[in-house]
Structure formats: C-alpha cells, structure tokens
Amino acid sequence: MVVEKEDEFLLNDVTGHCEVKSAYLEHYGMRFNIEHYAKWLSAATGIKYTPEKLREIAHKTRMLVDAYNALCASMIGEEPAVSKPLEKLASFPVPGRPKDPKELRKVQIDYSLARGCDPETGIPTREELEKLGLKDVAKKLAAVANPPAKQLPRPKK
C-alpha cells in the first residue's frame, strides 16, 4: 500500500495534478489514483497508458531520484537521506505504524525489498537499477559507494 501511495503522489506531481488534488477534495468524494492518471495521460498524449505501465514509470522515477540523492550525498561526504531509518525521518505519528522497534524494522526491510533497495542502506541496488535500464547510474553509484583504493606514490630511486 505504501508503494502504491508513493507512486500515486509521484504521478500526481509529474502530471501537474498536485495543484488540483488536496486533502479537502477527498471529503467531497474526489480522489484520484493511478487509473485516473492513465486515462488522463492517454487522452492528453494519444498514447495508451495502462495503470501497470504508470506503476513501472513511477517506480523507475522513484529509484532514479533515490539513486541521484544518494549519489549527491555520497559525493559531498554526507550520509544519504534514503539510508536513514524511518524513525529518524518521521517526527510525527503515523497511523498503523508499529510501535515495537523490531516490528518497525521488519516493515522497513519489507518495504526496501519491495522497492528493490538494500535493506541496510535504503539505497536502490545495482541489480534493480540495471533491471530498470539505469546501468550508468548504477555504475556511478557503485563507484562513489566503493571508491577505488588510492595508490600511494612510489618512492624515487
């Protein structure tokens, strides 16, 4: 459900509906979801979009954003935000959120695996990025995460 909602919010922003959708509209029975976005994009572009295709697009976009953020943070020597545990990021109570730290950790691991991220870092895995056609991004991220050992200068004879 979390992945589905993330994808909906991402598509909401990408399609410009972030300016239309608000929490107030839900009270009037106006709720948009991936099926709506598929219909709107199909009508606007003449290209047939299915909800499944939009889920793929949203997932690829999410993985690219997370990889980019991790890459940028690593390059300047900071810990990537995606690798911080959820309990550090969320300072507000979330309905249904496990209170037991072990149960919360299990949810975090399940989420990471569902998204194709490393459960320890939260960063998209090389395999997931390559599967999505983002081989160059995966290579750059791996190079920053595991920089080659620096060669010490050889003493002159």
C-alpha positions, 0 to 999 in steps of 0.5 A, a space after each residue: 500500500 505504501 508503494 502504491 501511495 508513493 507512486 500515486 503522489 509521484 504521478 500526481 506531481 509529474 502530471 501537474 495534478 498536485 495543484 488540483 488534488 488536496 486533502 479537502 477534495 477527498 471529503 467531497 468524494 474526489 480522489 484520484 489514483 493511478 487509473 485516473 492518471 492513465 486515462 488522463 495521460 492517454 487522452 492528453 498524449 494519444 498514447 495508451 497508458 495502462 495503470 501497470 505501465 504508470 506503476 513501472 514509470 513511477 517506480 523507475 522515477 522513484 529509484 532514479 531520484 533515490 539513486 541521484 540523492 544518494 549519489 549527491 550525498 555520497 559525493 559531498 561526504 554526507 550520509 544519504 537521506 534514503 539510508 536513514 531509518 524511518 524513525 529518524 525521518 518521521 517526527 510525527 505519528 503515523 497511523 498503523 505504524 508499529 510501535 515495537 522497534 523490531 516490528 518497525 524494522 521488519 516493515 522497513 526491510 519489507 518495504 526496501 525489498 519491495 522497492 528493490 533497495 538494500 535493506 541496510 542502506 535504503 539505497 536502490 541496488 545495482 541489480 534493480 537499477 540495471 533491471 530498470 535500464 539505469 546501468 550508468 547510474 548504477 555504475 556511478 553509484 557503485 563507484 562513489 559507494 566503493 571508491 577505488 583504493 588510492 595508490 600511494 606514490 612510489 618512492 624515487 630511486 
